Amino acid sequence: MEKKSLAKNSAFNLAYKGFTALFPLVTTTYISRILLPEGVGRVAYANTIVSYFVFVASLGLPGYGVKAIAQNNEKKEERSRTFFELFLINLTSTLVCLAAYYLLISSVPHFEGRRTLFRIMGLMLVLNICNIDWFYQGMEEYAFIAVRGFIVKIISFIAMLVFVRGPEDDLIYALILCVATAGNNLPNVLRLPRYVSLPRGIRVRQHMRPVLVLLASALATEIYTMLDTVMLEYFHGEVSVGYYSNPVKIVRMTYTMVIALVAVFYPRISFYYKRGEVEKVNGLLERGTKILLLLALPCAAGLVLTADLIVPLLFGEAFLPSVRTLQILGVLVLVFSVAYFYGHIVLTSVCMERMILRASIAGALINVTANLILIPTYRQEGAAIASVLAELVVTGILLWHARKFFLLRMDMKYVNTIRISLFLMVAAVVFFREWLGEETWTAVPVIAAAVLIYFGSLVLQKNELMMELAEKLKRRK
């Protein structure tokens, strides 16, 4: 098949990921004031539990499936066979997990009194049967993914405004949240016939080893990214979960937007690796690194510097205990981005999934240990510190294993433009905060000034990527 424009794919993916990232932020701003910390924590805890099952049901397909489709998308017969092999694996695992989930919440006394909420959240598992986003990503159909996502998210947000009006509407919110999170999967099936047909012969065994390795990696990762929520609820109750879950949403939203421009490189890198075109792979990795540095560094610094303004603006004064937590977690925007691009993309593309598993297990062990030590005393801040420690170790291990598969060339002039712009941005934040005061509303002008000064400085220094963007905009006129 003819390869699509990476620039257009990046634009569509950025628009979609940006909208997807903003969706929980905007909805949480509204929901936090309606359900209050207790209601937010209750739904967040139920979401955490069902997410364990969704991740197990998905196996490693969200990552492995993109590579498998990208490497077999040139011929319809090969593409169709690969798709149905992976879909059969996903269907089987989802049905097993669905049965296990409802057995758990129906029989364990811990869920007594909250079973209706957990049964509603189980809809995410049901919709996982149609979770074939990996297919469309492997086909580089980012335009379809973006348009579909916009429609589902807008409908869901309108439903929240109409139907969630008080603290007693937590069950309605849970139902809408399921549709907003997993409702994208239904349109996937309707569009599928134009890309695949029933193949002759299906062989799932060849996929099982990498899929199970990535499943183990995903389980280890989920342990150290979700266990903090479970332990917070156990030691300190649902209110602490509410204080912790909102900063996590902000960090994940920011990280999602940062990697949106480079995530579209994954199917292309997998394709080039299979064909042995190493120079093209190194070129994509170099370009992706420049994008990540350009975006991740100011985002991480911005969260740390303005957390005390962002939290009350978005979630209200009731969530002020979340400020320090957001400052601690802010550094993960950069750490997550590096781990994703140089760890998961590179190692999965070269069939070294077991290295991801090793890193995930190490991260899980560190996170569990740190959580047990820190959460009883430091509550949500302890959980944040544990997460940062675990992710630093994971990223270090991934980079150590991935370094032999790429050759990174970085222009120091490019790095210096970012360094100078970052310094000016930090200075601007300090100045405007001193000038405008510490009122909540000042978050908007402070952040706007920081963005303008950062990117303005890049333009004045003729940063490579900014000049390329300006040139493309000129051609469109």
C-alpha positions in Angstrom: 0.0 0.0 0.0 1.1 3.6 -0.6 2.6 5.1 2.5 0.7 8.1 3.9 2.3 11.5 4.7 3.9 11.4 8.2 3.3 15.1 8.5 -0.5 14.6 8.0 -0.6 11.6 10.2 1.2 13.6 12.9 -1.3 16.5 12.6 -4.3 14.2 12.8 -2.8 12.3 15.7 -1.9 15.4 17.5 -5.4 16.8 17.1 -7.0 13.5 18.2 -4.6 12.9 21.1 -4.9 16.6 22.2 -8.6 16.4 22.2 -8.6 13.0 23.9 -6.2 14.4 26.5 -8.2 17.5 27.1 -11.4 15.5 27.4 -10.7 14.1 30.9 -9.3 17.4 32.0 -12.4 19.3 30.9 -14.8 16.7 32.3 -12.8 16.4 35.5 -13.0 20.2 36.0 -16.8 19.8 35.9 -17.1 16.5 37.6 -14.8 17.4 40.5 -17.2 20.2 41.5 -20.3 18.0 41.1 -19.2 14.7 42.6 -16.6 16.2 45.1 -13.5 14.3 46.2 -15.4 11.3 47.6 -17.4 10.7 44.4 -14.4 11.2 42.1 -12.4 8.8 44.2 -15.1 6.2 44.2 -15.5 6.1 40.4 -11.7 6.4 40.0 -11.2 3.3 42.2 -13.8 1.3 40.2 -12.1 2.4 37.0 -8.8 1.2 38.3 -10.1 -2.2 39.1 -11.8 -2.8 35.7 -8.7 -1.4 34.0 -6.7 -4.3 35.4 -9.0 -6.7 33.6 -9.0 -4.6 30.4 -5.2 -4.7 30.2 -5.1 -8.4 30.8 -7.8 -8.9 28.1 -5.9 -6.8 25.6 -2.8 -8.9 26.2 0.0 -7.1 24.4 -2.1 -6.4 21.3 -2.2 -2.5 21.5 1.6 -2.5 21.0 2.3 -5.8 19.1 -0.7 -5.4 16.8 0.5 -2.1 15.3 3.8 -3.7 14.4 2.3 -6.9 13.0 -0.2 -5.0 10.8 2.4 -2.5 9.6 4.8 -5.2 8.5 2.0 -7.1 6.7 -0.1 -4.4 5.2 1.0 -4.4 1.6 -1.0 -7.4 0.5 -4.7 -7.8 1.5 -4.4 -11.6 2.1 -1.5 -11.2 4.5 -3.2 -8.3 6.2 -6.5 -10.1 6.6 -4.9 -13.2 8.0 -2.8 -11.2 10.5 -5.9 -9.3 11.6 -8.1 -12.3 12.2 -5.4 -14.2 14.0 -4.9 -11.3 16.4 -8.7 -10.6 16.7 -9.3 -14.2 17.7 -6.7 -13.9 20.5 -8.3 -10.7 21.7 -11.8 -12.2 21.6 -10.8 -15.3 23.6 -8.9 -13.4 26.3 -11.7 -10.7 26.7 -14.4 -13.3 27.3 -12.3 -15.1 29.9 -11.5 -11.8 31.7 -15.2 -10.7 31.5 -16.3 -13.9 33.3 -13.5 -13.5 35.9 -14.3 -9.8 36.5 -18.0 -10.4 37.2 -17.3 -13.4 39.4 -14.9 -11.3 41.4 -17.2 -8.4 42.1 -20.1 -10.7 42.8 -18.4 -12.9 45.4 -15.8 -10.7 47.2 -17.3 -8.9 50.3 -15.0 -5.9 49.7 -17.2 -4.8 46.8 -20.4 -5.1 48.8 -22.5 -1.9 48.5 -20.6 -0.8 45.4 -21.5 -3.7 43.1 -23.8 -1.7 40.8 -21.0 0.7 40.1 -18.6 -2.1 39.3 -21.1 -3.9 37.1 -21.6 -0.7 35.1 -17.8 -0.2 34.7 -17.6 -3.7 33.3 -19.0 -2.3 30.1 -15.4 -1.4 29.3 -14.6 -5.1 29.2 -17.5 -5.8 26.9 -16.4 -3.1 24.5 -12.9 -4.4 24.5 -14.0 -7.1 22.1 -14.1 -4.5 19.4 -10.9 -2.8 20.5 -8.9 -3.0 17.2 -7.3 0.5 17.2 -4.0 -1.3 16.7 -5.2 -2.3 13.2 -6.0 1.2 12.1 -2.7 2.5 13.6 -0.8 -0.2 11.7 -2.6 0.9 8.5 -1.7 4.5 9.4 -5.4 5.5 9.2 -5.0 8.4 11.7 -7.6 10.6 10.0 -10.3 8.0 10.7 -9.1 7.6 14.2 -9.2 11.3 14.8 -12.7 12.0 13.4 -14.2 9.0 15.1 -12.7 10.0 18.4 -14.0 13.6 18.2 -17.6 12.5 17.7 -17.6 10.0 20.5 -16.0 12.4 23.0 -18.2 15.3 22.2 -21.4 13.2 22.6 -20.0 11.9 25.9 -19.3 15.3 27.2 -22.7 16.6 26.3 -24.2 13.6 28.1 -22.2 14.5 31.3 -23.4 18.1 31.3 -27.0 17.0 30.8 -27.3 13.9 33.1 -24.6 14.4 35.9 -26.0 17.1 38.0 -25.3 16.1 41.7 -23.2 13.9 44.0 -25.8 11.1 43.6 -25.2 10.8 39.9 -21.9 8.9 40.2 -23.4 5.8 38.5 -24.5 7.8 35.5 -21.1 9.4 35.3 -19.5 5.9 35.4 -21.7 4.7 32.5 -20.9 7.8 30.4 -17.2 7.4 31.3 -17.3 3.8 29.9 -18.8 5.0 26.6 -16.3 7.9 26.4 -13.4 5.5 27.0 -14.3 2.5 25.0 -17.1 3.7 22.7 -14.5 4.3 20.0 -14.4 0.6 19.5 -17.8 0.2 17.9 -17.2 2.3 14.8 -14.0 0.3 14.2 -16.0 -2.8 13.3 -18.3 -1.0 10.9 -15.4 0.3 8.8 -13.4 -3.0 8.8 -14.8 -4.7 5.7 -13.0 -2.2 3.3 -9.6 -3.4 4.6 -9.9 -7.1 5.2 -11.7 -10.2 4.0 -12.0 -13.8 5.4 -8.6 -15.4 5.0 -7.7 -19.0 4.1 -6.1 -20.5 7.2 -5.4 -18.9 10.6 -2.4 -19.6 12.7 -2.3 -17.9 16.1 0.7 -19.8 17.5 3.3 -17.5 15.9 1.8 -14.5 17.7 1.5 -16.1 21.2 5.1 -15.6 22.5 5.5 -11.9 21.8 1.8 -11.2 22.8 2.3 -13.1 26.1 5.6 -11.3 26.8 4.0 -8.0 26.2 1.0 -9.1 28.4 3.5 -9.8 31.2 5.1 -6.4 30.6 1.7 -4.7 30.7 0.7 -6.5 33.9 3.9 -5.4 35.6 3.4 -1.9 34.3 -0.2 -1.8 35.5 0.9 -3.0 38.9 3.2 -0.1 39.4 0.9 2.5 37.8 -2.3 1.4 39.4 -1.3 -0.3 42.7 -0.7 3.2 44.1 -4.4 3.9 43.7 -5.4 0.7 45.4 -2.9 1.1 48.3 -4.1 4.7 48.8 -7.7 3.6 49.1 -6.6 0.8 51.5 -4.5 3.0 53.8 -6.3 6.4 53.6 -9.6 6.0 51.8 -11.2 7.3 48.7 -10.5 11.0 49.4 -6.8 10.4 49.0 -7.5 8.6 45.8 -9.3 11.7 44.5 -6.4 13.9 45.5 -4.0 11.6 43.6 -6.0 10.7 40.5 -6.5 14.2 39.3 -2.7 15.1 39.1 -2.2 11.7 37.3 -4.8 12.7 34.7 -3.0 16.0 34.1 0.3 14.3 33.6 -1.1 11.6 31.4 -2.9 14.3 29.3 0.3 16.3 28.9 2.4 13.2 28.1 -0.2 12.0 25.5 -0.1 15.3 23.7 3.7 15.3 23.7 4.1 11.9 22.1 1.2 12.4 19.7 3.5 13.7 17.0 6.0 10.8 17.3 3.6 7.9 17.9 2.8 7.8 14.2 6.4 6.9 13.6 5.9 3.5 15.1 4.3 1.6 12.2 6.7 3.3 9.8 9.8 2.4 11.9 8.5 -1.2 12.2 8.1 -1.3 8.4 11.6 0.0 7.7 13.2 -2.4 10.3 11.6 -5.4 8.5 13.0 -4.2 5.2 16.5 -3.5 6.7 16.4 0.2 5.9 18.5 1.2 8.9 19.3 4.8 7.8 15.6 5.6 7.5 15.0 4.2 10.9 17.8 6.4 12.4 16.4 9.4 10.6 13.0 8.9 12.1 14.4 8.4 15.6 16.5 11.6 15.3 13.6 13.6 14.2 11.4 12.1 16.9 14.0 13.0 19.6 14.0 16.6 18.4 10.2 16.8 18.7 10.2 15.2 22.2 12.9 17.6 23.5 11.0 20.6 22.0 7.8 19.7 23.8 8.5 17.5 26.8 11.0 19.8 28.6 8.8 22.9 28.7 5.7 20.9 29.6 7.4 19.2 32.5 8.9 22.5 33.8 5.5 24.2 33.4 3.6 21.7 35.5 6.2 22.0 38.3 6.2 25.8 38.2 2.4 26.4 38.0 0.9 23.4 39.8 -0.5 25.6 42.6 -2.4 27.6 40.1 -3.5 24.8 37.8 -5.1 22.6 40.6 -7.5 25.2 42.1 -8.4 26.5 38.6 -9.3 23.1 37.2 -10.6 21.2 40.3 -11.5 23.8 42.9 -10.2 24.7 46.3 -11.2 21.3 47.6 -8.3 19.7 45.8 -5.5 21.9 47.1 -3.8 18.9 48.7 -3.1 17.7 45.1 -0.7 20.6 44.4 2.5 19.0 45.7 1.5 15.7 44.1 1.3 17.3 40.7 4.7 19.0 41.2 6.3 15.7 41.9 4.6 13.9 39.0 5.4 16.7 36.5 8.8 15.3 35.7 7.2 12.1 34.4 6.2 13.9 31.2 9.8 13.8 30.0 10.5 10.4 31.5 7.4 8.8 29.9 8.2 10.3 26.6 11.7 9.0 26.4 10.7 5.6 27.7 7.9 5.3 25.0 10.0 6.4 22.0 13.4 4.9 22.7 12.1 1.9 24.8 8.8 0.6 23.6 8.9 1.6 19.9 12.5 0.5 19.3 12.4 -2.7 21.3 9.1 -3.8 20.0 10.0 -3.0 16.4 13.1 -5.3 16.6 11.2 -8.1 18.4 13.0 -7.5 21.7 9.8 -7.5 23.8 11.4 -9.5 26.6 13.6 -6.5 27.4 10.5 -4.5 28.0 9.3 -7.2 30.4 12.6 -7.1 32.3 12.3 -3.3 32.7 8.6 -3.5 33.7 9.3 -6.2 36.4 12.1 -4.0 37.9 9.8 -1.0 37.9 7.0 -3.0 39.6 9.3 -4.2 42.4 10.6 -0.8 43.1 7.2 0.8 43.0 5.6 -1.7 45.3 8.4 -1.4 47.8 8.4 2.4 47.7 4.6 2.5 48.0 4.7 0.4 51.1 7.2 2.6 52.7 5.9 6.0 51.6 2.1 5.9 51.3 1.3 5.2 55.0 3.1 8.4 56.0 3.1 10.7 53.0 -0.3 9.7 51.4 -0.7 10.7 47.8 2.7 12.5 47.8 4.4 9.2 48.7 2.6 7.5 45.9 3.9 10.2 43.5 7.5 9.8 44.6 7.2 6.0 44.3 6.0 6.4 40.7 8.8 8.7 39.7 11.4 6.3 41.2 10.0 3.4 39.3 9.7 5.1 36.0 13.3 6.4 36.2 14.5 2.9 36.6 12.3 1.5 33.8 13.4 4.2 31.4 17.1 3.6 32.2 16.8 -0.1 31.6 14.9 0.4 28.3 17.5 2.9 27.0 20.3 0.5 28.0 18.8 -2.3 25.9 17.7 -0.1 23.0 21.0 1.7 22.5 22.5 -1.0 20.3 19.6 -0.8 17.7 20.0 2.9 16.7 22.5 5.6 16.0 21.4 9.0 17.4 22.9 12.1 15.9 22.0 15.3 17.6 22.9 18.9 16.5 24.1 20.8 19.6 22.9 24.1 18.0 19.4 22.6 18.1 19.7 21.6 21.7 21.0 25.1 22.6 18.0 26.8 21.1 15.8 24.7 23.4 18.0 25.4 26.4 17.9 29.1 26.0 14.1 29.2 25.3 13.5 27.0 28.4 15.4 29.4 30.6 13.5 32.4 29.2 10.2 30.6 29.8 11.0 29.8 33.4 12.1 33.4 34.0 8.8 34.6 32.4 6.7 32.4 34.7 8.5 33.8 37.8 8.2 37.4 36.6 4.5 37.2 35.7 3.6 35.4 38.9 5.3 38.1 40.9 3.6 40.8 38.8 0.1 39.4 38.7 -0.1 37.9 42.1 -1.1 34.4 43.2 -4.8 34.5 42.4 -6.2 31.4 40.6 -7.2 33.3 37.5 -3.6 34.3 36.9 -2.9 30.7 35.7 -4.2 31.6 32.2 -2.1 34.6 31.5 1.0 33.1 33.1 0.8 29.9 31.0 -0.1 31.9 27.8 2.9 34.2 28.4 5.2 31.2 29.0 4.1 29.5 25.7 4.5 32.7 23.7 7.9 33.4 25.0 9.2 29.8 24.7 8.1 29.4 21.1 8.9 33.0 20.2 12.4 32.5 21.4 12.7 29.3 19.3 11.6 31.3 16.2 14.0 34.1 16.8 16.8 31.6 17.2 15.7 29.9 14.0 15.1 26.5 15.6 15.2 23.8 12.9 11.7 22.4 13.5 10.1 25.8 13.9 11.7 26.9 10.6 10.3 23.8 8.8 6.9 24.5 10.2 7.0 28.1 9.1 8.1 27.0 5.6 5.2 24.6 5.3 2.7 27.2 6.4 4.0 29.6 3.8 3.5 26.9 1.0 -0.1 26.5 2.1 -0.9 30.2 1.5 
